[in-house]
């Protein structure tokens, strides 16, 4: 089953926080950029832990820390850099 996912770091953090306060509801975003990065890294680890042989994954980021984390996760999950 094809599946696509986009994890966004901070793009809507201010707007979503404001809306949650106005509506007196739980904030749907992480509490700050650091917590958002932790969540993204945990999600990447979860995804890599649950790949099947037929899985295809593309990860892109403008964040150097996330790129380095992804490279480390690929290594720990024995995923070669040049997998096609």
Rosetta blueprint (number, residue, H / E / L):
1 X L
2 X L
3 X L
4 X L
5 X L
6 X L
7 X L
8 X L
9 X L
10 X L
11 X L
12 X L
13 X H
14 X H
15 X H
16 X H
17 X H
18 X H
19 X H
20 X H
21 X H
22 X H
23 X H
24 X L
25 X L
26 X L
27 X L
28 X L
29 X L
30 X L
31 X L
32 X L
33 X H
34 X H
35 X H
36 X H
37 X H
38 X H
39 X H
40 X H
41 X H
42 X H
43 X H
44 X H
45 X H
46 X H
47 X H
48 X H
49 X H
50 X L
51 X L
52 X L
53 X L
54 X L
55 X L
56 X L
57 X L
58 X L
59 X L
60 X L
61 X L
62 X L
63 X L
64 X H
65 X H
66 X H
67 X H
68 X H
69 X H
70 X H
71 X H
72 X H
73 X H
74 X H
75 X H
76 X H
77 X L
78 X L
79 X L
80 X L
81 X L
82 X L
83 X L
84 X L
